[in-house]
Amino acid sequence: MKRPLLTRKLLLEHAVRNPDGSGGYTLGWEALGTLWASVRARRGRERAGVAGPVSVGGFDITVRGAPVESPMRPVAGQRFRDGTRVFAIHAVAETDDAGMYLTCISEEEVAV
């Protein structure tokens, strides 16, 4: 396996429920830390969103491997942030047999 070039600095975030004072909650995002990554576009499409059409791009994001119990190991339901860009993580798999790298199947949505 050819080693990926990890040249993009991404912020890993996880969802946090914050009480809204009325018995419910609001969803917020909390930073877990920064990971160096390789970001490769896969495919794109357009779909209907709540406020109009949305452009959805698929990405394979590769990061260094981390132990399963590590808070720095991405999991589905988390997201990566690169400035104003947000990549939702849908699945994570080990890229190689040794677990040196992880590939995160992700999507970015942009209103059109």
SEMI-841265 format. One record per residue (C-alpha): residue number from 1; x, y, z. Coordinates in steps of 0.1 Angstrom, whole numbers, plus 5000, padded with zeros to 4 digits. Each point is the difference from the previous one (the first is absolute). Example, Ala and Ser with C-alpha at 12.3 -4.5 7.8 and 13.67 -1.06 7.14 Angstrom:
// SEMI-841265
num/X/Y/Z
1/5123/4955/5078
2/5014/5034/4993
This chain:
// SEMI-841265
num/X/Y/Z
1/5000/5000/5000
2/5012/5034/4991
3/5002/5024/5030
4/4974/5029/4997
5/5012/5036/5001
6/4984/5015/5031
7/5002/5037/4989
8/4966/5014/5013
9/4995/5011/5036
10/4964/4991/5010
11/4982/5005/5033
12/4982/4969/5014
13/4967/5009/5017
14/4973/4980/5018
15/4963/5009/5006
16/4990/5013/5035
17/4965/5004/5013
18/4995/5032/5019
19/4969/5006/5022
20/4977/5027/4986
21/4983/5008/5033
22/4966/4987/4989
23/5007/4963/5005
24/5015/4995/4966
25/5034/5005/4985
26/5019/5017/4972
27/5027/4982/4981
28/5035/5015/5001
29/5035/4989/4989
30/5031/4997/5022
31/5035/4997/4987
32/5020/4969/5008
33/5032/5010/4984
34/5019/5004/4967
35/5009/4972/4976
36/5022/5002/4969
37/4981/4984/4970
38/4999/4992/4964
39/4967/5011/4984
40/4990/4984/4967
41/4967/5008/4982
42/4979/4970/4989
43/4968/5011/4984
44/4974/5027/5002
45/4963/5005/4995
46/4972/5025/5006
47/4970/4993/5023
48/4971/5019/5014
49/5006/5017/5033
50/4977/5017/5025
51/5007/5035/4985
52/5007/4989/4964
53/5024/4980/4980
54/5032/4987/5018
55/5033/4989/4983
56/5013/4969/5017
57/5036/4989/4995
58/5014/4967/5011
59/5036/4998/5014
60/5024/4974/5012
61/5019/5016/5029
62/5031/4980/5012
63/5016/5006/5034
64/5025/4982/5021
65/4987/4970/5019
66/4992/5002/5037
67/4989/4974/5026
68/4963/4992/5001
69/4996/5016/5034
70/5019/5032/4991
71/4979/5032/4999
72/5021/5010/4969
73/4987/4970/4980
74/4972/5013/4978
75/4966/4982/5001
76/4968/5003/4980
77/4979/5029/5011
78/5030/5023/5006
79/5012/5025/4975
80/5031/5017/4987
81/5003/5038/4996
82/5023/5019/4977
83/4993/5037/5006
84/4964/5004/4988
85/4999/4966/4983
86/4984/4971/5019
87/5003/4963/4991
88/4975/4977/5017
89/5015/4966/5008
90/4978/4970/4990
91/5024/4971/5004
92/5035/4992/5011
93/5022/4971/4989
94/5036/4990/5004
95/5019/5006/4967
96/5026/4974/5005
97/5004/4967/5020
98/5023/5016/5026
99/4975/5028/5008
100/5025/5027/4992
101/4974/5021/4982
102/4962/5005/5001
103/4978/5010/4971
104/4969/5020/5009
105/4972/4999/4975
106/4986/5036/5002
107/4977/5025/4984
108/5000/5038/4997
109/4967/5018/4993
110/4999/5035/4985
111/4969/5020/4992
112/4997/5009/4963
